Amino acid sequence: MLHPGAGLMPQVVRAIFENGVFRPLDPLELQEHQQVRLTVEQAVPHKAADDSGQSADPLGGIRVSTGIPDLAEHFDDYRFGRRRP
C-alpha cells in the first residue's frame, strides 16, 4: 500500500459540476472510493465548429498580404534566405 502522495502521478481531468458533484468527462485511473485532492480551474470553453462542420481555427482570422505568391510552397526557402521575394 502506498503512503499518501508517494509515487503518484497527477492526472489532468476534464469534469463538469452538476448538482454539487464533480463528474469526470474522461476515464480515471482510480480505485473506487479512493480519496483525491482537487484543484479547480474554470475551463475556457472551446469554440464550436462553424456551420461548415470544420473545427474553429484559432488563427483563422489572421490575414497578411506578403506579396509573395508562392510563400506556402517555398516557405523554408524564404525563411532561410535561399529565395528572395
Backbone bond lengths (Angstrom), bond angles and torsions (degrees), N, CA, C in turn:
res aa  C-N    CA-C-N  psi(-1)  N-CA   C-N-CA  omega(-1)  CA-C   N-CA-C  phi
1 M - - - 1.454 - - 1.524 108.98 -
2 L 1.327 116.70 134.31 1.457 121.78 -179.61 1.517 110.92 -80.54
3 H 1.313 115.01 145.88 1.460 119.26 172.07 1.520 108.31 -74.96
4 P 1.332 118.28 151.83 1.465 120.07 -178.78 1.523 111.28 -53.69
5 G 1.332 115.87 125.67 1.454 122.12 177.17 1.509 114.76 81.85
6 A 1.335 119.49 -2.67 1.461 121.75 -176.73 1.521 110.52 -84.04
7 G 1.329 116.52 117.23 1.456 121.54 173.40 1.519 115.50 67.77
8 L 1.297 119.45 15.62 1.459 121.42 -179.31 1.521 110.06 -92.56
9 M 1.318 116.58 135.18 1.452 121.58 177.97 1.527 109.01 -92.69
10 P 1.324 117.19 133.95 1.459 118.42 177.85 1.530 110.60 -67.87
11 Q 1.299 115.85 149.91 1.459 122.83 176.72 1.528 107.92 -120.76
12 V 1.313 116.69 137.33 1.454 121.09 172.58 1.514 106.29 -98.56
13 V 1.320 116.67 122.28 1.455 121.57 -173.95 1.519 109.73 -129.19
14 R 1.314 115.75 130.64 1.469 119.67 172.78 1.524 106.94 -77.92
15 A 1.323 116.19 139.19 1.465 120.16 -179.96 1.519 108.82 -146.68
16 I 1.306 114.69 163.60 1.466 121.37 175.23 1.524 107.40 -123.10
17 F 1.316 116.67 143.88 1.456 122.01 -179.49 1.519 107.57 -99.93
18 E 1.328 116.97 113.71 1.463 122.71 -178.03 1.518 110.04 -132.83
19 N 1.312 116.05 129.39 1.462 121.54 176.34 1.524 112.33 50.55
20 G 1.338 116.52 40.40 1.452 120.72 176.45 1.512 115.59 79.31
21 V 1.352 117.39 10.28 1.466 121.44 -176.93 1.523 109.31 -130.93
22 F 1.349 117.08 137.62 1.448 121.17 173.33 1.523 108.54 -81.64
23 R 1.336 116.02 127.07 1.464 121.26 178.34 1.521 108.06 -115.65
24 P 1.346 118.21 115.67 1.465 120.58 -179.51 1.527 111.35 -63.48
25 L 1.325 115.78 143.30 1.460 121.06 176.85 1.529 111.34 -96.78
26 D 1.327 116.46 -8.32 1.463 122.64 179.86 1.529 108.74 -128.77
27 P 1.339 118.14 156.34 1.465 120.53 177.71 1.528 111.49 -63.73
28 L 1.319 116.68 147.62 1.464 122.47 179.50 1.519 110.20 -116.75
29 E 1.321 115.56 148.10 1.463 120.86 175.00 1.525 107.58 -95.55
30 L 1.321 116.31 71.11 1.461 122.99 -178.82 1.522 109.31 -134.33
31 Q 1.328 115.35 153.70 1.456 120.04 173.45 1.526 108.32 -88.16
32 E 1.323 116.17 154.72 1.471 120.84 176.09 1.517 109.82 -55.29
33 H 1.308 116.27 137.22 1.465 125.29 176.56 1.527 113.30 68.04
34 Q 1.328 117.66 11.85 1.458 120.05 176.75 1.527 108.73 -72.71
35 Q 1.312 116.81 132.69 1.456 121.19 178.99 1.520 109.34 -81.58
36 V 1.317 115.89 143.95 1.461 122.53 178.48 1.518 109.16 -136.04
37 R 1.318 116.02 165.63 1.460 120.81 174.25 1.528 106.72 -114.02
38 L 1.324 117.43 128.18 1.456 122.16 -177.45 1.520 110.58 -105.61
39 T 1.308 115.82 139.04 1.450 122.74 167.42 1.516 105.34 -113.98
40 V 1.300 118.18 120.17 1.463 121.48 -172.44 1.525 110.04 -101.40
41 E 1.324 115.43 125.45 1.456 123.07 172.79 1.517 107.03 -127.03
42 Q 1.327 116.04 137.26 1.454 118.73 178.31 1.518 109.17 -72.13
43 A 1.315 117.39 129.82 1.460 122.20 179.64 1.518 109.43 -78.66
44 V 1.327 115.17 145.09 1.460 120.61 173.95 1.516 106.28 -81.58
45 P 1.330 117.56 122.49 1.464 118.71 -178.30 1.523 111.18 -63.99
46 H 1.339 116.55 137.98 1.461 121.57 177.10 1.515 108.36 -75.47
47 K 1.336 116.23 145.20 1.462 119.64 173.48 1.516 107.59 -69.98
48 A 1.299 115.37 136.31 1.460 120.19 179.42 1.520 109.41 -71.49
49 A 1.306 116.36 158.86 1.459 120.67 176.16 1.519 109.10 -61.39
50 D 1.333 116.23 144.53 1.455 119.18 179.36 1.521 110.08 -75.13
51 D 1.324 116.71 -178.27 1.461 121.12 -175.03 1.526 113.10 -63.74
52 S 1.342 117.85 -21.60 1.453 119.92 -179.32 1.524 111.95 -77.23
53 G 1.351 117.03 -8.26 1.448 120.84 179.06 1.510 113.40 89.99
54 Q 1.322 117.89 -2.47 1.451 120.53 178.86 1.516 109.37 -89.16
55 S 1.341 116.34 149.02 1.460 119.83 179.72 1.522 109.71 -69.73
56 A 1.320 115.68 153.20 1.455 121.27 -178.97 1.527 109.93 -66.61
57 D 1.318 116.92 131.69 1.461 122.94 179.23 1.519 108.27 -95.47
58 P 1.344 118.76 118.20 1.461 120.21 -177.69 1.526 112.96 -63.60
59 L 1.327 118.03 -21.00 1.463 121.28 178.11 1.529 111.88 -105.41
60 G 1.319 116.58 6.84 1.455 121.46 -175.25 1.516 115.02 -58.74
61 G 1.314 117.92 -30.28 1.461 120.41 -178.08 1.514 114.19 -85.90
62 I 1.323 117.81 -3.51 1.460 120.87 -178.00 1.520 109.18 -87.80
63 R 1.311 115.84 124.67 1.460 121.87 178.43 1.515 108.29 -130.72
64 V 1.325 116.13 140.78 1.458 121.00 175.92 1.527 107.95 -147.36
65 S 1.305 115.83 139.42 1.456 120.52 177.35 1.516 108.29 -101.99
66 T 1.325 117.12 114.55 1.459 121.47 -178.98 1.517 112.02 -95.54
67 G 1.340 116.68 -17.46 1.451 119.83 -174.63 1.523 112.36 74.94
68 I 1.322 117.47 8.13 1.468 121.93 -179.73 1.528 107.28 -108.54
69 P 1.334 118.20 106.28 1.467 119.94 -174.00 1.530 114.05 -68.67
70 D 1.335 118.50 -25.46 1.462 120.38 -176.77 1.521 112.59 -111.31
71 L 1.337 117.65 28.76 1.462 121.46 -175.97 1.531 112.06 -58.60
72 A 1.329 117.37 -46.33 1.464 119.68 -178.60 1.525 111.30 -64.22
73 E 1.318 116.88 -38.97 1.465 121.13 -177.63 1.526 111.86 -69.70
74 H 1.346 117.49 -36.94 1.463 121.90 -175.40 1.525 111.81 -120.50
75 F 1.336 116.11 36.70 1.457 120.86 -174.52 1.533 112.52 -54.31
76 D 1.325 117.69 -49.42 1.466 120.44 -177.74 1.524 112.02 -63.09
77 D 1.326 116.87 -34.96 1.470 118.91 177.82 1.529 110.86 -61.97
78 Y 1.322 116.59 -44.84 1.468 119.73 177.71 1.527 110.53 -68.91
79 R 1.314 116.37 -39.74 1.464 121.19 -177.54 1.525 111.83 -62.50
80 F 1.309 116.72 -41.28 1.467 120.82 -176.58 1.519 112.85 -99.21
81 G 1.326 117.18 11.39 1.456 121.19 173.12 1.506 115.91 75.22
82 R 1.321 118.09 19.27 1.461 120.49 179.30 1.529 111.63 -84.61
83 R 1.317 116.43 -13.20 1.458 121.03 -177.61 1.521 107.38 -138.45
84 R 1.292 118.41 143.18 1.468 123.25 179.09 1.516 110.07 -109.06
85 P 1.341 117.28 142.12 1.477 119.26 177.91 1.516 112.09 -65.05
